[in-house]
Amino acid sequence: MTEHRTGTREQWQAAYEELLKVENEHAERSEELAKQRRELPWVPVDKEYSFETDAGKKTLAELFVTLLCFSRAPLSELQAYKERMEFPYVSTYGSDFVFDFTLALTEEQMQGHPEVRQMIDDPPDWLKEWSEKVGAPLELGLAESPTWIAFALEDGVVYHTYSRAAPDRDFVVPYYHPLLDRTPKGRSDEFRAWRHDEYEETVR
């Protein structure tokens, strides 16, 4: 016997229609947030960074692919994981890249973020759960947190366009389009129209 709430078809329909109103409001808000992300100012990256790749050292401009993962560990330590996950992976070992973009925090930088220390000393329940799931002490997790970071390359100039760091409730996204919304130009109008048509067909 299920422990979940049950009801009649009529009760389900009424509850579903109320939920659909909230979902539609959320979708509209998500579109507005995506628009605001695309309108963020682009910041030129005027410092040259070097990354270790399977093909040797590469600059940031030379790394432009659809999706790329990086870590501070030496490239040799990333190979087994990279082969298992089957996606491009490079190393920032020996580079200031992660610290310049606050993708990782030095001890000094940690001291300059009192809100981080407060989260460590008195973490909310969702943050405790995040720490347990990633299998890292909270202090280490916040100093070396996973981050989405987006860049654009135009006319040979690299621009930093967006960052979003863990831990936060929306960091791990279940669908691919929220990730696309965090890229410099976001989803195309055609993609948004296609997803809307698909959604409308699904709920009919």
C-alpha positions as CSV (number, residue, x, y, z in Angstrom):
1,M,0.0,0.0,0.0
2,T,1.5,3.3,-1.0
3,E,2.2,5.9,1.6
4,H,1.8,8.7,-0.9
5,R,-1.3,10.8,-1.0
6,T,-4.0,9.4,-3.3
7,G,-7.1,10.9,-4.8
8,T,-9.7,10.8,-7.6
9,R,-9.0,11.8,-11.2
10,E,-11.0,15.0,-10.5
11,Q,-8.8,15.8,-7.5
12,W,-5.6,15.1,-9.5
13,Q,-6.8,17.4,-12.4
14,A,-7.6,20.2,-10.0
15,A,-4.2,19.9,-8.3
16,Y,-2.4,19.6,-11.6
17,E,-4.0,22.8,-13.0
18,E,-2.8,24.7,-9.9
19,L,0.7,23.2,-10.3
20,L,0.7,24.1,-14.0
21,K,0.1,27.8,-13.2
22,V,3.2,27.7,-10.9
23,E,5.2,25.9,-13.6
24,N,4.3,28.4,-16.2
25,E,5.2,31.3,-13.9
26,H,8.5,29.6,-13.2
27,A,9.2,29.1,-16.9
28,E,8.5,32.8,-17.6
29,R,10.8,33.8,-14.8
30,S,13.5,31.4,-16.1
31,E,13.3,33.1,-19.5
32,E,13.7,36.5,-17.9
33,L,16.7,35.3,-15.9
34,A,18.3,33.8,-19.0
35,K,17.8,37.1,-20.8
36,Q,19.5,39.0,-17.9
37,R,22.5,36.5,-18.0
38,R,22.9,37.2,-21.8
39,E,22.9,40.9,-21.1
40,L,25.7,40.8,-18.5
41,P,28.7,42.8,-19.6
42,W,31.6,40.8,-21.1
43,V,34.9,41.3,-19.4
44,P,38.1,41.0,-21.6
45,V,40.6,38.5,-20.3
46,D,43.8,40.4,-20.6
47,K,46.0,37.9,-18.8
48,E,47.4,34.9,-20.6
49,Y,46.8,31.5,-19.0
50,S,48.4,28.2,-19.8
51,F,46.6,24.9,-19.6
52,E,48.1,21.3,-19.8
53,T,46.3,19.2,-22.4
54,D,46.9,15.9,-24.2
55,A,48.3,18.0,-27.1
56,G,50.6,20.1,-24.9
57,K,50.2,23.5,-23.4
58,K,47.3,25.6,-24.7
59,T,46.1,29.1,-24.1
60,L,42.5,29.9,-23.1
61,A,41.8,31.1,-26.6
62,E,43.1,27.8,-28.0
63,L,40.7,25.7,-25.8
64,F,37.5,26.8,-27.4
65,V,35.2,23.7,-27.7
66,T,31.5,23.1,-26.8
67,L,32.2,21.9,-23.3
68,L,35.5,21.6,-21.4
69,C,36.3,20.5,-17.9
70,F,39.4,21.5,-15.9
71,S,41.0,20.7,-12.6
72,R,43.9,22.0,-10.6
73,A,45.4,18.5,-10.4
74,P,48.3,17.6,-12.7
75,L,47.2,16.2,-16.1
76,S,48.7,12.8,-15.3
77,E,46.4,12.4,-12.4
78,L,43.3,13.2,-14.5
79,Q,43.8,10.7,-17.3
80,A,42.0,7.7,-15.7
81,Y,39.0,9.9,-14.8
82,K,39.0,11.6,-18.2
83,E,39.0,8.3,-20.0
84,R,36.1,7.0,-17.9
85,M,34.0,10.1,-18.3
86,E,34.8,10.5,-22.0
87,F,34.8,14.3,-22.1
88,P,37.6,16.9,-22.8
89,Y,39.6,17.5,-19.6
90,V,42.6,19.9,-19.1
91,S,44.7,20.8,-16.1
92,T,45.3,24.3,-14.6
93,Y,48.2,23.0,-12.5
94,G,50.7,25.8,-11.8
95,S,48.3,28.5,-13.2
96,D,46.6,31.4,-11.3
97,F,43.5,30.8,-13.4
98,V,41.3,29.3,-10.7
99,F,42.3,31.9,-8.1
100,D,42.0,34.9,-10.5
101,F,38.4,33.8,-11.3
102,T,37.7,32.8,-7.7
103,L,37.0,29.2,-8.8
104,A,39.1,28.2,-5.8
105,L,40.0,30.2,-2.7
106,T,43.4,30.6,-1.1
107,E,43.6,30.8,2.7
108,E,43.9,34.6,2.3
109,Q,40.9,34.8,0.0
110,M,38.9,32.6,2.5
111,Q,39.6,35.2,5.2
112,G,38.2,37.9,2.9
113,H,34.9,36.1,2.5
114,P,33.2,36.1,6.0
115,E,30.1,34.7,4.5
116,V,32.0,31.6,3.6
117,R,33.3,31.2,7.2
118,Q,29.7,31.6,8.4
119,M,28.5,28.9,6.1
120,I,31.2,26.6,7.4
121,D,30.6,27.4,11.1
122,D,26.8,27.2,10.8
123,P,25.8,25.4,7.6
124,P,22.2,25.1,6.5
125,D,20.8,21.5,6.1
126,W,21.0,21.6,2.3
127,L,24.7,22.5,2.5
128,K,25.5,19.7,4.9
129,E,23.7,17.3,2.5
130,W,25.8,18.7,-0.4
131,S,29.0,18.2,1.5
132,E,28.1,14.6,2.3
133,K,27.2,13.9,-1.3
134,V,30.4,15.2,-2.7
135,G,32.4,13.4,0.0
136,A,34.5,16.3,1.0
137,P,34.8,18.3,4.3
138,L,32.7,21.5,4.0
139,E,35.7,23.8,4.3
140,L,37.5,22.0,1.5
141,G,34.3,21.8,-0.6
142,L,33.8,25.6,-0.4
143,A,37.5,26.4,-1.1
144,E,37.5,24.0,-4.2
145,S,33.9,24.2,-5.3
146,P,32.7,23.0,-8.7
147,T,31.9,25.9,-10.9
148,W,30.3,26.6,-14.3
149,I,32.3,29.4,-16.0
150,A,31.6,30.7,-19.5
151,F,33.7,32.6,-22.0
152,A,33.2,34.0,-25.4
153,L,35.8,34.4,-28.2
154,E,35.3,37.2,-30.7
155,D,37.9,38.7,-33.0
156,G,40.7,36.9,-31.2
157,V,39.7,38.4,-27.8
158,V,38.5,36.1,-24.9
159,Y,35.7,37.5,-22.7
160,H,34.5,36.2,-19.3
161,T,30.7,36.2,-19.5
162,Y,29.3,34.2,-16.6
163,S,30.1,32.1,-13.5
164,R,28.1,30.0,-11.1
165,A,29.8,28.2,-8.2
166,A,28.7,25.3,-6.0
167,P,27.3,24.8,-3.5
168,D,23.9,26.2,-4.4
169,R,20.5,24.6,-4.9
170,D,20.5,25.1,-8.7
171,F,24.1,24.2,-9.5
172,V,23.4,20.6,-10.6
173,V,20.8,20.9,-13.3
174,P,18.8,17.9,-14.5
175,Y,18.3,19.1,-18.1
176,Y,20.7,20.5,-20.7
177,H,18.8,23.7,-21.5
178,P,19.6,25.4,-18.1
179,L,23.3,24.8,-18.9
180,L,22.8,26.4,-22.4
181,D,21.2,29.4,-20.7
182,R,24.5,30.0,-18.9
183,T,26.5,30.3,-22.1
184,P,27.2,33.8,-23.6
185,K,24.4,33.7,-26.2
186,G,22.1,31.2,-24.6
187,R,19.6,29.1,-26.4
188,S,18.6,30.2,-29.9
189,D,15.1,31.5,-30.6
190,E,14.5,28.3,-32.6
191,F,15.5,26.1,-29.7
192,R,13.3,28.0,-27.3
193,A,10.3,27.7,-29.7
194,W,10.9,24.0,-30.2
195,R,11.1,23.3,-26.5
196,H,7.9,25.4,-25.9
197,D,6.1,23.4,-28.7
198,E,7.3,20.2,-27.2
199,Y,6.1,21.2,-23.7
200,E,2.7,22.3,-25.0
201,E,2.3,19.0,-26.8
202,T,3.3,17.1,-23.6
203,V,0.7,18.7,-21.4
204,R,-2.3,18.5,-23.8
